[in-house]
Amino acid sequence: MSLPLHAFHAAHIMLADIGNPAPADPTNGSKGTTLLLSYAKWGSLIACAVAAVVSGGLMGIGHLSNRPDSADKGKRALIWSLGGVIVTACAIPMINTVFGASA
């Protein structure tokens, strides 16, 4: 038997004895993680709502003051804020599913 093949066989025998532990909750049932995630979820929804209102104002100011670049920036900001709401709305059930499964 060649040396690399012998070393591979010896490593395989040693690694075969390592057990596979069962999964465990890293938070040990702590409510702090859940509270932090709920603050982050609500904070992101509030930030998207504020961005939507501000972008609407930017569109209005851009049209009234004859500044098409400001109106265009407002339109893009509105689309991105609505996209953020959609991403956040999809992430909330996923996070609840993951943390609900560990409980």
Buried (B, 14 or more C-beta within 10 A) or exposed (E): EEEEEEEEEEEEEEEEEEEEEEEEEEEEEEEEBBEEBEEEBEEBBEBBEEBBEBBBEBBEEBEEEEEEEBBEBBBEBBEBBBEBBEEBEEEBEEBBEEBEEEE
